[in-house]
């Protein structure tokens, strides 16, 4: 994909570097190239941060614009649908319009729409603005990844991928912290204004570093339009099913059934088109390559655990511990801050150790952090979550950069757009599937534990009768004159205690499930082959 190279000579020169002796001089990367990489990764960071920062403040936004809980969910859903559709499209569109024009246009629109969201007065306005913003923000993620694997020589790619890891793993972790603080202290509008300063820096970097290239509008006539249409319909329908399914009782809803059928038929048609057309939108045959295929599987499972844990922890802290958004953000900060310190060290680790070992340690730590939370109690709060969150942060920091490096090793320049689109789409899709799965799993496990606990609380047991008497007396001592009413309140209170305990057990089960998903990801990572250019640790 030659349009993705403002410094084409430097990017193409590294192809011969892989076969050069280890003693050869390290390739020199111009300051202009690094500026492009920094600017693009900053854009990717903002795009991912925007998802979590809005989710942390969703209740406040819903209240301000008069949206109900169910309908207000579309504020996030509309953004995610647009983002997941545009990610695989971005590589081709960057060729059509040139990277400079396409990336700068979407960066400017992203900031403009971010400010516009702060002025939205109604739910329809917010949904439309968030959907368009999702189309622009979704562009920033894969193009940052593509620029790293096309502009930087192999020896320098670990540094670029470490920068990208800040957007992929650090941004989701720190998003609730920033969103909670801004919402509680400044108002929900500031979660959209916070993009302005880093956004202006991003645009300046890209403006000065990306070279002008002619647009290739003739490619529009040769575009894989059937593939684009079926992919867009299929992914949009699938994302909607995943976001709305649990709320609408899944296949008990005719709406979800119809959307699921549309998603299945469209995506099957898309796969058939991509494997048979002469110029496919995405080169799906890359999945047959050992490292890319197993890397995609590991990345998909990483998405489940990454976004799933960001979803589950706030739910637990809000529902069980009664934390507000700022308090939740402070707890989750410890899943982000250690990453900020460790991720810059990962490229050095990749020079000294086999990157597959680093990936394995990362997945093991991430899995362990979830298993540390499987024996939760009603007193399990900020202090008890500290070490699991720190361990999780260490694991996430170690996984992303080396996994990206190993999975995309050997990807040709012309396939970089497809590889980037597939790799990033799969992680986001894993997140969407993970959250939908965890929502349903949490509901079912709460029902299971509630039934088991209710059967154990029998009126035939002396301990139960004693507890009812104690609570009845408590309510009568606090203003309830009628004993029957006090007894009724006592029974309700016991029911709430049972439900709370059932939810705590259910949350423990969800962490166990996330840990298992990461064990499977670890197994996939063990099947990766060490790339040739990393045989000496990426030092040449």
Secondary structure, DSSP 8 states (H G I E B T S, - for coil): -GGG-TTHHHHHHHHHHTTS-TTS------HHHHHHHHHHHHHHHHHHHHHHHHHTTHHHHHHHHT--HHHHTHHHHHHHHHHHHHHTTHHHHHHHH-HHHHHHHHHHHHHHHHHHHHT--SHHHHHHHHHHHHHHHHHHHHHHHHHHHHHS-HHHHHHHHHHHHIIIIIHHHHHHHHHHHHHHHT-TTHHHHTHHHHHHHHHHHHHHHS------GGGGTTS-HHHHHHHHHHHHHHHHHHHHTTTTTGGGSHHHHHHHHHHHHHHHHHHHHHHHSSS-SS-GGGGGSHHHHHHHHHHHHHHHHHHHHHHHHHHHHHHTT---HHHHHHHHGGGTHHHHHHHHHHHHHHHHS-HHHHHHHHHHHHHHHHHTTSS--TT-SHHHHHHHHHHHHHHHHHHHHHHHHHHHTT--GGGHHHHHHHHHHHHHHHHHHHHHHHHHHHHHHHHHHHHHHHHHS-TTSHHHHHHHHHHHHHHHHTT---HHHHHHHHHHHHHHHHHHHHHHHHHHHHHHHHHHHHHHHHHHHHT----GGGTTTT--
